[in-house]
Amino acid sequence: MERAVLVYTTWPSIVEAEAAGRKIVERRLAACVNILPGMVSHYWWKGKIERAEEAVMIVKTRASLAEAAGAAVKELHSYTTPAIMVLPVEKADPAYHAWIVRETGGQS
């Protein structure tokens, strides 16, 4: 069975994250996205430290769709350089893993 992965990204607002997340799920690039509002980020940008309130999005998908999911994040994002990191899933409940694969167009 194909490996599951998580795509981690952040968004400038819950509104933008929800709109993008819905499109990512509609396109079957993810079985689910989790959006966590209320994150505060401190980061270097253009030579100085910035602070921003953001929302975290965790995209649950399969390894073969990680690149397409990341491309969708870039397409839908307002940031010049959005955070996009693919994290391997070491282990998942077999039924949940099968659901991720099935809902993203794969066969479990």
C-alpha positions as a printed Julia matrix, in Angstrom:
108×3 Matrix{Float64}:
   0.0    0.0    0.0
   1.23   3.48  -0.8
   2.84   5.51   1.97
   0.88   8.32   3.62
   2.47  11.75   4.12
   1.55  15.02   5.77
   2.12  18.32   3.99
   2.66  21.11   6.53
   1.99  24.69   5.51
   0.97  27.99   7.08
  -1.49  30.66   5.92
  -1.93  34.36   6.75
  -5.56  33.88   7.78
  -8.1   31.22   8.63
 -10.28  32.49   5.75
  -7.52  31.95   3.17
  -6.59  28.57   4.69
 -10.18  27.32   4.62
 -10.74  28.4    1.01
  -7.51  26.74  -0.13
  -8.06  23.65   2.0
 -11.48  23.06   0.52
 -10.08  23.32  -3.03
  -7.25  20.9   -2.19
  -9.77  18.35  -0.86
 -12.17  18.92  -3.79
  -9.32  18.17  -6.2
  -8.71  14.87  -4.34
  -5.15  15.94  -3.54
  -5.91  15.21   0.11
  -8.38  13.1    2.02
  -8.5   15.77   4.73
  -6.91  19.06   5.74
  -6.69  20.19   9.34
  -6.58  23.94   9.93
  -5.3   25.22  13.25
  -5.88  28.94  13.78
  -4.09  31.18  16.23
  -0.43  30.38  15.58
   2.13  33.15  16.09
   5.26  33.01  13.95
   8.56  34.85  14.3
  10.82  34.51  11.24
  13.53  36.15   9.17
  12.28  37.92   6.03
  14.28  40.3    3.87
  16.94  40.87   6.52
  14.76  41.45   9.54
  12.74  39.49  12.05
   9.01  39.55  11.37
   6.03  38.51  13.5
   2.78  37.21  12.05
  -0.4   35.57  13.21
  -1.05  32.6   10.98
  -3.07  29.42  10.61
  -1.4   26.03  10.24
  -2.68  23.58   7.65
  -1.86  19.88   7.74
  -2.7   18.13   4.48
  -3.25  14.37   4.76
  -2.39  12.67   1.49
  -0.31   9.95  -0.12
   3.32  10.22  -1.17
   2.61  10.24  -4.9
   0.37  13.32  -4.49
   2.72  15.33  -2.25
   4.23  17.3   -5.14
   0.8   18.11  -6.62
  -0.52  19.11  -3.2
   2.48  21.41  -2.73
   1.9   22.92  -6.18
  -1.73  23.59  -5.24
  -0.61  25.33  -2.05
   1.69  27.58  -4.11
  -1.07  28.29  -6.63
  -3.64  29.21  -3.96
  -1.32  31.04  -1.56
  -0.86  34.78  -1.18
   2.7   34.47   0.21
   5.68  34.8   -2.12
   7.39  31.91  -0.35
   4.85  29.75   1.48
   6.01  27.12   3.94
   5.57  23.72   2.3
   7.13  20.72   3.99
   6.35  17.07   3.31
   6.57  14.91   6.43
   6.66  11.12   6.21
   4.18   9.16   8.3
   5.98   6.4   10.13
   2.85   4.47  11.03
  -0.91   4.97  10.73
  -3.93   2.97  11.74
  -4.5    0.61   8.77
  -8.16   1.58   8.3
  -7.36   5.31   8.47
  -4.46   4.88   6.04
  -6.72   2.98   3.62
  -9.25   5.82   3.86
  -6.58   8.4    2.92
  -5.54   6.33  -0.09
  -9.12   5.65  -1.17
 -10.27   9.29  -0.87
  -7.32  10.53  -2.94
  -8.17   8.26  -5.84
  -5.93   5.34  -4.98
  -6.74   1.73  -4.3
  -6.32   0.38  -0.8
